[in-house]
């Protein structure tokens, strides 16, 4: 149950990951265009729930194996393709192998003034504040409004 919750959290975090979309081709640092992979969840050990700590540890474990369960590909035509394999995580004894299956969704997005807005699969418009520093994108996990994760943290993505 915790793994599914973690996977849902990671998937949602990936949806919310973003960067700035700039018409200035000279400024890759401010551009959200590219493939972004979730690689770290930073939480405050003093305030984080057990679910947040487990999500952090699971993401670190998988990332160390070069397994990225969430990725976004932001394109210049304002479409984003989201690949999510969180639902396919399974435990094999003490090991958690990298899933071979994934869900893929394509939607539209707008990135302006450090805010990413996109339409989710339920046709709901979602807006999230993001920070991009070079090839690292940070999303405040508390903005994701996921039950039992109110203490928050920061979900980090790296550009591939």
VMD Tcl script that draws the C-alpha trace (Angstrom):
set ca {
  {0.00 0.00 0.00}
  {2.82 2.36 0.90}
  {4.56 1.65 -2.40}
  {1.40 2.50 -4.34}
  {1.04 5.70 -2.32}
  {4.68 6.53 -2.99}
  {4.24 5.80 -6.65}
  {1.18 8.02 -6.78}
  {3.14 10.76 -5.03}
  {6.06 10.42 -7.43}
  {3.76 10.36 -10.43}
  {1.97 13.47 -9.26}
  {5.28 15.14 -8.58}
  {6.40 14.44 -12.05}
  {3.27 15.96 -13.49}
  {4.01 19.09 -11.55}
  {7.63 19.32 -12.43}
  {8.39 22.18 -14.68}
  {10.72 24.87 -15.77}
  {10.57 28.10 -17.66}
  {9.70 28.06 -21.33}
  {11.62 30.77 -23.10}
  {11.62 31.90 -26.71}
  {15.28 32.84 -26.28}
  {17.22 29.88 -27.68}
  {20.35 31.18 -25.98}
  {18.95 30.48 -22.52}
  {18.66 26.71 -22.03}
  {18.78 27.34 -18.28}
  {15.41 29.08 -18.41}
  {13.81 26.60 -20.79}
  {11.57 23.76 -19.68}
  {11.96 22.04 -23.05}
  {13.64 18.68 -22.69}
  {13.34 15.37 -20.87}
  {13.18 15.65 -17.07}
  {13.61 12.65 -14.76}
  {12.62 12.57 -11.07}
  {15.72 11.64 -9.12}
  {15.41 12.93 -5.55}
  {12.86 13.82 -2.90}
  {14.22 16.12 -0.20}
  {12.28 16.01 3.07}
  {12.81 17.38 6.56}
  {13.49 14.36 8.80}
  {12.02 16.20 11.79}
  {8.63 16.89 10.16}
  {8.30 14.31 7.36}
  {5.77 11.50 7.61}
  {6.86 7.88 7.33}
  {5.30 7.80 3.85}
  {7.42 10.77 2.75}
  {10.57 9.16 4.15}
  {9.75 5.86 2.45}
  {9.11 7.67 -0.84}
  {12.44 9.48 -0.51}
  {14.28 6.23 0.21}
  {12.58 4.31 -2.59}
  {13.33 7.03 -5.13}
  {16.98 7.16 -4.01}
  {17.26 3.37 -4.25}
  {15.83 3.26 -7.78}
  {17.81 6.28 -8.97}
  {21.04 4.65 -7.77}
  {20.17 1.79 -10.14}
  {19.58 4.35 -12.94}
  {15.87 3.57 -12.82}
  {13.70 6.64 -13.31}
  {10.04 5.90 -12.63}
  {8.79 9.34 -13.66}
  {9.82 11.47 -16.59}
  {8.41 14.40 -18.49}
  {9.31 15.39 -22.01}
  {8.38 19.04 -22.54}
  {8.34 19.95 -26.22}
  {8.55 23.35 -27.88}
  {5.05 22.86 -29.34}
  {3.71 23.07 -25.73}
  {2.93 19.37 -25.41}
  {4.31 17.20 -22.67}
  {4.64 13.43 -22.66}
  {4.62 11.88 -19.21}
  {6.01 8.41 -18.61}
  {5.10 6.88 -15.27}
  {6.05 3.39 -14.13}
  {5.21 3.90 -10.44}
  {2.13 1.67 -10.61}
  {4.32 -1.20 -11.79}
  {6.78 -1.22 -8.89}
  {6.94 -4.62 -7.22}
  {8.94 -6.03 -4.37}
  {11.07 -9.10 -5.04}
  {12.20 -10.08 -1.55}
  {14.40 -7.21 -0.44}
  {14.93 -6.00 -3.99}
  {12.71 -3.67 -5.98}
  {13.48 -4.19 -9.67}
  {13.06 -1.38 -12.15}
  {9.64 -1.73 -13.79}
  {9.58 -2.65 -17.44}
  {6.03 -1.36 -17.97}
  {4.92 2.27 -17.93}
  {1.90 4.45 -18.49}
  {2.30 7.22 -21.06}
  {0.16 10.34 -21.33}
  {0.45 13.35 -23.63}
  {-1.15 16.67 -22.70}
  {-0.58 20.40 -23.12}
  {1.24 22.78 -20.81}
  {2.05 26.44 -20.28}
  {5.16 27.59 -18.47}
  {5.32 31.26 -17.51}
  {6.66 33.23 -14.55}
  {7.97 30.09 -12.78}
  {4.52 28.48 -12.87}
  {3.69 25.33 -14.78}
  {0.07 24.87 -15.78}
  {-1.14 21.71 -17.45}
  {-4.32 19.73 -18.00}
  {-4.44 16.36 -16.24}
  {-6.15 13.20 -17.49}
  {-9.41 14.32 -15.82}
  {-9.29 17.59 -17.81}
  {-8.54 19.55 -14.63}
  {-6.16 22.51 -14.92}
  {-3.27 22.19 -12.45}
  {-0.78 24.96 -11.62}
  {2.47 24.44 -9.71}
  {5.37 26.71 -8.83}
  {8.75 25.43 -10.01}
  {12.35 26.53 -9.95}
  {14.85 25.70 -12.67}
  {18.57 26.06 -12.09}
  {20.43 24.87 -15.16}
  {19.45 21.23 -15.63}
  {17.81 20.83 -12.21}
  {14.11 21.49 -11.70}
  {12.63 21.73 -8.19}
  {8.97 21.44 -7.24}
  {7.62 22.08 -3.74}
  {5.98 18.77 -2.87}
  {3.55 20.52 -0.48}
  {2.04 22.26 -3.52}
  {1.01 18.86 -4.80}
  {-1.73 18.67 -2.14}
  {-1.46 14.92 -1.61}
  {-3.08 13.48 1.56}
  {-0.60 12.38 4.26}
  {2.20 14.37 2.63}
  {1.41 17.77 4.07}
  {4.88 18.18 5.57}
  {6.07 18.38 1.99}
  {9.58 18.45 0.75}
  {11.08 19.16 -2.61}
  {10.92 16.87 -5.60}
  {13.95 17.26 -7.87}
  {14.20 16.45 -11.56}
  {17.26 16.47 -13.78}
  {17.30 17.20 -17.48}
  {18.54 14.27 -19.49}
}
mol new
graphics top color blue
foreach p $ca { graphics top sphere $p radius 0.5 }
foreach p [lrange $ca 0 end-1] q [lrange $ca 1 end] { graphics top cylinder $p $q radius 0.2 }
display resetview
